[in-house]
Amino acid sequence: MRLAAPGPPARSVCAGAALVLTGTVGVAGCGGGAGGAIGSGVTGIVRASWGDPQNPLEPANTNEVQGGKVLDMIFRGLKRYDPRTGRAENALAEKIETTDSTHYTVTVKDGWRFSDGEKVTAKSFVTAWNYGAHLKNNQKNAYFFQYIDGYDRVHPASGEPTATTLSGLRITGPRTFSVTLSQRFSTWPDTLGYAAFAPLPTAFFEHHDAWLAKPVGNGPYRVEKYTRGAQMSLRTWKGYPGRDAARNGGVDLVVYTDNNTAYTDLVSGNLDLVDDIPAAQLKNVRKDLDGRYLNTPAGIIQMLAFPFYDRRWNTPGAAKVRTGLSMAIDREQITRTIFRSTRTPATDWTSPVLGAAGGYRPGLCGRACRYDPAAARRMVSDGGGIPGGRLTITYNTDTGSHKDWVDAVCNSVNNVLRDDHACVGSPVGTYADFRNKIGRHKLTGPFRAGWQMDYPLIQNFLQPLYYTGASSNDGGWSDSGFDALVDRANAETGTKTAVATFQRAEEAVRDAMATIPLWYQNGSAGYSDRIRHVELNPFSVPVFDEIDVR
């Protein structure tokens, strides 16, 4: 999954800043009504900051953080990732069996239902996966089904599909189905906690538009109401049979286009939880919130990606330019002064949370990720200079304090290249608009590319981002050698051998500087004295179901 800078102080929502949000949020956030606002008399509702997702909340069509946050609340799949360790554990899977890492038999637990009352069966998974994989449904995460037999027929690289369902999926009983993969994939079961593999109810297919307006899932929360640009109200589903049932009455996710405004509302008591502390407030947060602040390691890396669909960025010379630009960025200073050491300069393309056994290899980037002004100038010059003469870094302004660090990166580049206009930031107002520009190949320069792991495997930091045609390969980088190594790694039967092969694939990313790794990111959150038992999981997402409301 993918992952604003302070200007003049933003007014609180409850100070009447209706223009900061949209719709009725200025009223909904300030008490009154049945939405569970503070002071409304409705207890047990957590109010948290949020950003509109890019797409409707179809599980196979959501590959970004804000939408993923909701899917993790309203769905449970065959696996779930432990909120503390990140390890994959059975959720709806009673068992997943294989003798050869190619043929799998899945047994779904009995007693699970969707919040509309329909039973969750083997068919709920098989029909959902077939829908997600099929070309005509245009699902962003279709790529996650590529290893199931028949994917090339339902989702061909060119031309029309020649099949409507994946031949590798077969329902064998009310609670059992078989999966045949096109090659060995020993860690495939560990990927099944990702939202793309969620089951879907009949209503999704028979009343699709209505379902999109009010999604129905099988998780601990149900969607009560969603007004785009304003708020999504989720309420605890009392029929949820899982061990991770919600301890609160629900969550109101309030849309903010400026995280400074969200922070102001948190400090003033009009919000309960912000999981994106603005960089400018890091120096104040512990005092402002009386210690109610979390800063924990997370599987997140921030990068600069490039539009390889623009031929100017897809030449041998451009590879030298990218490397030179990487050497022109003073990561140590930026993470220390702007982020107050809540970020760590990146030296590879994964995350320290994987550990050495999981594939994290500090120092892999070598000199290319070390600040070296003289070498940077030489590399950029040897590569023919910045394509187009100016580096324009595109970013969204509604989350993540991105203006702060983009400006700092550009200042660093400009100082190194001795040109005050060599690099400029290009802000986009909302995350959804930013993602749409990327998806439509509208960018001619680098853009921010934060990656939050979907599951704690090195494969997830490499394949979705860099494999030819992959779901999150937004810049369109392609390397046949990298692809072959990824295929080989997935086919390995031993974890140690698979990890070593993935690391060789990562070296191909390094050699091409397919993206510029910037820093590893901690999860950060602040919360009010109205809630307790607040934690962030290894994906930096609040564990909403464990939050108690006083």
Residue pairs with C-beta under 8 A, 6 or more apart in sequence:
1 63
1 64
1 65
1 68
1 451
1 452
1 453
1 454
1 472
2 63
2 64
2 65
2 435
2 449
2 450
2 451
2 452
2 472
3 65
3 300
3 302
3 400
3 450
3 451
3 452
3 521
4 257
4 258
4 259
4 260
4 278
4 396
4 397
4 398
4 399
4 400
4 401
4 402
4 403
5 278
5 279
5 280
5 397
5 401
5 402
5 403
5 404
5 407
6 260
6 278
6 279
6 280
6 401
6 404
9 260
9 264
10 17
10 20
10 258
10 260
10 261
10 264
11 17
11 20
11 261
11 264
12 261
12 264
12 265
12 268
12 270
13 20
13 21
13 25
13 26
13 29
13 30
13 254
13 256
13 261
13 265
13 270
13 271
14 26
14 29
14 30
14 265
14 268
14 270
16 26
17 26
17 261
18 25
18 26
20 26
20 256
20 257
20 258
20 261
21 229
21 230
21 254
21 255
21 256
21 257
22 229
22 230
22 255
23 227
23 229
23 230
23 231
24 227
24 230
25 229
25 230
25 231
25 254
25 255
27 33
28 35
28 37
28 230
28 231
28 252
28 254
29 37
29 47
29 254
29 265
29 270
29 271
30 37
30 270
31 37
31 38
31 39
31 40
32 39
32 40
33 40
34 40
34 42
35 42
35 45
35 225
35 231
35 233
35 252
36 42
36 44
36 45
36 47
36 233
36 249
36 250
36 252
37 45
37 47
37 252
38 47
38 269
38 270
38 272
38 530
42 249
43 249
43 549
44 236
44 248
44 249
44 250
44 549
45 248
45 249
45 250
45 251
45 252
45 549
46 248
46 250
46 251
46 252
46 272
46 273
46 531
46 544
46 547
46 549
47 251
47 252
47 254
47 270
47 271
47 272
47 273
48 251
48 252
48 253
48 254
48 271
48 272
48 273
48 274
48 275
48 542
48 544
49 253
49 254
49 256
49 259
49 262
49 265
49 266
49 271
49 273
49 274
49 275
49 276
50 66
50 69
50 232
50 253
50 254
50 255
50 256
51 66
51 255
51 256
51 257
51 398
51 399
51 430
51 431
51 432
52 66
52 228
52 229
52 255
52 430
52 431
52 432
53 62
53 64
53 66
53 67
53 70
53 432
54 62
54 64
54 66
54 67
54 431
54 432
54 435
54 436
55 61
55 62
55 67
55 140
56 212
57 67
57 70
57 71
57 74
57 212
57 215
58 139
58 204
58 212
59 71
59 75
59 128
59 132
59 141
59 195
59 196
59 197
59 198
59 200
60 128
60 131
60 132
60 133
60 137
60 139
60 140
60 141
60 142
60 144
60 196
61 132
61 138
61 139
61 140
61 141
62 68
62 71
62 140
62 141
62 195
63 140
63 141
63 464
63 471
63 472
64 431
64 435
65 452
65 541
66 399
66 431
68 195
68 452
68 454
68 541
69 253
69 541
70 223
70 232
70 234
70 253
71 195
71 198
71 217
72 195
72 219
72 541
73 219
73 220
73 221
73 234
73 251
73 544
73 545
74 115
74 215
74 217
74 218
74 219
74 221
74 222
74 223
74 234
75 195
75 198
75 199
75 217
75 218
75 219
76 91
76 92
76 112
76 198
76 217
76 218
76 219
76 220
76 242
77 91
77 92
77 192
77 193
77 194
77 195
77 197
77 198
77 199
78 90
78 91
78 92
78 93
78 96
78 106
78 108
78 125
78 189
78 192
78 193
78 197
79 88
79 89
79 90
79 91
79 93
79 189
79 190
79 191
79 192
79 193
80 88
80 89
80 90
80 91
80 193
80 244
81 87
81 88
81 89
81 193
81 455
81 456
81 537
81 538
81 539
82 88
82 89
83 535
83 537
83 538
83 543
83 546
84 535
84 537
84 538
85 538
86 299
86 353
86 455
86 456
86 537
86 538
86 539
87 456
88 189
88 190
88 192
88 193
88 455
90 96
91 193
91 242
92 108
92 109
92 112
92 120
92 199
92 218
93 106
93 107
93 108
93 109
93 189
93 192
94 107
94 108
94 109
94 110
94 175
95 106
95 107
96 104
96 105
96 106
96 107
96 189
96 192
97 104
97 105
97 107
98 104
98 105
100 184
101 181
101 184
101 185
101 186
101 188
101 493
102 180
102 181
102 183
102 184
102 185
103 178
103 179
103 180
103 181
104 178
104 179
104 180
104 181
104 188
104 189
105 172
105 176
105 177
105 178
105 179
106 122
106 125
106 176
106 177
106 178
106 179
107 175
107 176
108 120
108 121
108 122
108 124
108 125
108 175
108 176
108 177
109 175
110 175
111 241
112 119
112 120
112 218
112 241
113 119
113 120
113 218
113 239
113 241
114 120
114 124
114 199
114 201
114 216
114 217
114 218
115 216
115 217
115 218
115 222
115 237
115 239
115 240
116 201
116 203
116 216
118 124
118 201
118 202
118 203
120 199
120 218
121 174
121 175
122 171
122 172
122 173
122 174
122 175
122 176
122 177
123 171
124 199
124 200
124 201
125 177
125 197
125 199
126 169
126 170
126 171
126 177
127 200
127 205
128 197
128 198
128 199
128 200
128 204
129 145
129 148
129 166
129 169
129 197
130 154
130 164
130 165
130 166
130 169
131 137
131 139
131 200
131 204
131 205
132 139
132 141
132 142
132 144
132 145
132 196
133 139
133 142
133 145
133 148
133 151
133 154
133 155
133 166
134 142
134 154
134 155
134 161
134 164
135 142
135 154
135 155
135 156
135 160
135 161
136 161
139 196
140 471
141 194
141 195
141 196
141 471
142 155
142 471
143 464
143 469
143 470
143 471
144 191
144 194
144 196
144 197
144 471
145 151
145 155
145 166
145 196
146 155
147 181
147 182
147 183
147 185
147 188
147 490
148 166
148 168
148 169
148 179
148 180
148 181
148 182
149 166
149 167
149 168
149 180
149 181
149 182
150 163
150 165
150 166
150 167
150 168
150 169
151 166
151 168
151 182
153 161
153 162
153 163
153 167
154 161
154 163
154 164
154 165
154 166
155 161
156 162
157 469
167 180
168 179
168 180
168 181
168 182
169 177
169 178
169 179
170 177
170 178
170 180
171 177
172 178
181 188
183 487
183 490
183 491
184 490
184 491
184 492
184 493
185 490
185 491
186 490
186 492
186 493
186 494
186 495
186 498
187 457
187 459
187 490
187 495
187 498
190 455
190 457
191 197
191 454
191 455
191 457
191 460
193 455
194 454
194 455
195 454
198 217
199 218
201 211
201 216
201 218
203 210
203 211
203 216
204 211
204 216
213 226
214 223
214 225
214 226
215 223
216 222
216 223
217 223
218 240
219 237
219 240
219 242
220 236
220 237
220 240
220 242
220 244
220 245
220 246
220 545
221 234
221 235
221 236
221 237
221 246
221 250
221 251
221 544
221 545
222 234
222 235
222 236
222 237
223 232
223 233
223 234
224 233
224 234
224 235
224 250
225 231
225 232
225 233
226 232
226 233
228 255
229 255
230 254
230 255
231 252
231 253
231 254
231 255
232 252
232 253
233 250
233 251
233 252
233 253
234 250
234 251
234 252
234 253
235 249
235 250
236 245
236 246
236 248
236 249
236 250
237 246
240 246
244 545
244 546
245 545
246 544
246 545
247 533
247 545
247 546
247 547
247 548
248 531
248 544
248 545
248 547
248 548
248 549
249 549
251 544
254 262
254 271
256 262
256 398
257 397
257 398
257 429
257 430
258 397
258 398
259 274
259 276
259 277
259 278
259 398
259 399
259 400
259 401
260 278
260 280
260 281
262 271
262 274
262 276
263 274
263 277
263 278
263 281
263 526
265 271
266 272
266 273
266 274
266 289
266 526
266 527
266 528
267 288
267 289
269 528
269 530
271 528
272 527
272 528
272 530
272 531
272 549
273 525
273 526
273 527
273 528
273 531
273 534
273 542
273 547
274 525
274 526
274 527
275 523
275 524
275 525
275 536
275 540
275 541
275 542
276 399
276 400
276 401
276 524
276 525
277 285
277 293
277 524
277 525
277 526
278 401
279 338
279 339
279 340
279 401
279 404
279 405
280 401
280 404
281 288
282 339
282 340
282 342
282 524
283 340
285 293
285 526
286 293
288 526
289 526
289 527
289 528
290 529
292 526
292 527
292 528
292 529
292 534
293 524
293 525
293 526
294 523
294 524
294 525
294 526
294 527
294 534
294 535
294 536
295 342
295 522
295 523
295 524
296 522
296 523
296 524
296 535
296 536
296 540
297 352
297 353
297 522
297 523
297 538
298 351
298 353
298 452
298 521
298 522
298 523
298 536
298 538
298 539
298 540
299 351
299 353
299 354
299 452
299 453
299 456
299 538
299 539
299 540
300 351
300 450
300 451
300 452
300 453
300 520
300 521
300 522
300 523
300 539
300 540
301 346
301 349
301 350
301 351
301 450
301 451
301 461
301 517
301 518
301 519
301 520
301 521
302 343
302 346
302 405
302 448
302 449
302 450
302 517
302 518
302 519
302 520
302 521
303 346
303 349
303 448
303 449
303 450
303 451
303 515
303 516
303 517
303 518
304 325
304 393
304 409
304 446
304 447
304 448
304 449
304 515
304 516
304 518
305 446
305 447
305 448
305 449
305 474
305 475
305 515
306 313
306 318
306 322
306 445
306 446
306 475
306 477
306 514
306 515
307 313
307 441
307 443
307 444
307 445
307 446
307 447
307 475
307 476
308 314
308 475
308 476
308 477
308 478
309 441
309 475
309 476
310 387
310 444
312 318
312 387
312 388
312 444
313 322
313 387
313 475
317 382
317 383
317 384
318 383
318 384
318 387
319 383
319 512
319 513
320 379
320 380
320 382
320 383
320 384
321 379
321 380
321 383
321 384
321 385
321 386
321 387
322 383
322 513
322 516
323 368
323 379
323 383
323 513
324 375
324 376
324 377
324 378
324 379
324 380
324 381
324 382
324 383
325 376
325 380
325 386
325 391
325 413
325 516
326 365
326 368
326 369
326 376
326 513
326 516
326 517
327 367
327 368
327 369
327 370
327 371
327 372
327 373
327 375
327 376
327 379
328 371
328 373
328 376
328 377
328 380
328 412
328 413
328 416
328 417
329 371
329 409
329 412
329 413
329 516
329 518
330 371
330 412
331 345
331 346
331 369
331 371
331 518
331 519
332 345
332 371
333 371
333 408
333 412
334 343
334 405
334 408
334 409
334 412
334 519
335 341
335 342
335 343
335 344
335 345
335 519
337 408
338 401
338 404
338 405
338 408
339 405
339 519
342 521
342 522
342 524
343 519
343 520
343 521
343 522
344 352
344 519
344 520
345 369
345 518
345 519
345 520
346 365
346 369
346 517
346 518
346 519
346 520
347 362
347 363
347 364
347 365
347 369
347 517
348 360
348 361
348 362
348 363
348 364
348 365
348 506
348 510
348 517
349 364
349 365
349 461
349 462
349 506
349 509
349 510
349 515
349 517
350 359
350 360
350 361
350 458
350 461
350 462
350 506
351 360
351 453
351 461
351 520
352 360
352 362
352 520
353 360
353 453
353 456
353 538
354 360
354 456
354 457
354 458
354 461
357 496
357 499
358 456
358 457
358 458
358 499
359 457
359 458
359 461
359 499
359 502
359 503
359 506
360 458
361 503
361 506
364 503
364 506
364 507
364 510
365 510
365 517
366 510
367 375
368 510
368 513
369 517
371 412
373 415
373 416
376 416
376 417
377 416
377 417
377 418
380 386
380 417
386 422
387 445
388 444
388 445
390 421
390 422
390 423
390 424
390 445
391 410
391 413
391 422
391 423
391 424
391 445
391 446
392 423
392 424
392 425
392 426
392 444
392 445
392 446
393 406
393 409
393 410
393 423
393 424
393 425
393 426
393 445
393 446
393 447
393 448
394 425
394 426
394 427
394 428
394 434
394 437
394 443
394 445
394 446
394 447
394 448
395 402
395 403
395 406
395 425
395 426
395 427
395 428
395 434
395 447
395 448
396 402
396 427
396 428
396 429
396 430
396 431
396 433
396 434
396 448
397 403
397 427
397 428
397 429
397 430
398 429
398 430
398 431
399 431
400 450
402 448
403 425
403 427
405 518
406 425
406 448
407 425
409 423
409 518
410 422
410 423
410 424
410 425
413 422
413 423
414 420
414 421
414 422
414 423
417 423
426 445
428 434
428 437
434 447
437 443
438 447
438 474
439 474
441 476
446 516
447 474
449 465
449 474
449 475
449 515
450 521
451 461
451 465
451 472
452 539
452 540
453 460
453 461
453 538
453 539
454 460
454 464
456 538
458 499
458 502
458 503
458 506
459 486
459 489
459 490
459 498
459 502
462 486
462 502
462 505
462 506
462 509
463 470
463 486
463 490
464 470
464 471
464 472
464 473
465 472
465 473
465 515
466 473
466 477
466 479
466 482
466 505
466 509
466 514
467 473
467 482
467 483
467 486
468 478
468 479
468 480
468 483
469 478
475 514
475 515
477 512
477 514
477 515
479 508
479 512
479 514
481 508
482 505
482 508
482 509
485 501
485 502
485 504
485 505
485 508
486 502
486 505
488 501
489 498
489 499
489 501
489 502
489 505
490 498
492 498
492 501
509 515
521 540
522 540
523 536
523 539
523 540
523 541
524 540
525 534
525 536
525 542
527 534
529 550
530 549
530 550
531 547
531 548
531 549
531 550
532 547
532 548
532 550
533 546
533 547
533 548
534 542
534 543
534 547
535 542
535 543
535 546
536 542
536 543
537 543
